[in-house]
């Protein structure tokens, strides 16, 4: 193969000059039997099936035999310089067939690919950046440029591209000789001058490309740059054009309609409404934190007061269950208790399964209280795990409240 276009002396490549040719007559010049179960390979004297290349996937479609039988063409590919059409059933050599390209798939790909040329050409002209990576999938086309672009610059390029689409500028194909190619200025990933095919969006872009293209920009429909981000010092962007742009818009509009309904917002103001809501949520979150803090203080005051009434000498080990705070609140509660109570405080916070716990004792009794031994004992008895210092141990347990209370009933004097 000399380059991406292949070297096909036996097959006329109809797609190269007519991107809209979706039905063609041809003769089967060779039939290849593939290994068992893999189907057949057909070579034709002429074809409109694009075998893939330049970032665009191969076509699929059907072959209709002279007897009217439809045979699926799963894909086409260039192998040993020949365009091979892969089929599920055989067709005899010498048979006259009609080739039928999967129209929707091909047109959607040509819309995306044409829009990619247009965007790349505009960015090259305006900023001097090259398209250094290009990948087309069913849902989007991803392009890498070797320079940074701001949101504003990208929207300006997108707007200009859509104006050019609306102007329905011709897209033409030419095959310059190596001498002519050397004298021309065009975008190309490879330094090639031989067997070159140039695709021109007249006045806006010239690019070496092997893929079929739509004959004018109006057929691209529209182009939208759906996302962009800095990538290896340059910019990676995703775009959709034509029918894919419609599909993308349709999904977004569906999502926007749900937001409009939920927030009773006008069609183009959902972002303002969502911003108001997130601002309100942030202030509610602050309010919530403050309320939790106040509640924790109230609860811990009452718990500490209760412990003092029950055991004024502070000899006990007291289990306290609290469901109003998070672990930070629980720590506050424990600190508040140990600031007045001289015994050991074991505080529990209900979790999705089991409890989180903090065992603590006032500083003066850290050495004598045996907190770590108590925690080890608890972890063994109540399927817990955790660790800490002689002053404070934190952990979790899978045990239920009754089981925990039984453990502490045995421990308390
Ligand atoms: Zn191309």
Boltz pocket constraint, residues with backbone or C-beta under 6 A from the ligand:
constraints:
  - pocket:
      binder: B
      contacts: [[A, 54], [A, 113], [A, 117], [A, 207], [A, 208], [A, 209], [A, 210], [A, 211]]
      max_distance: 6.0
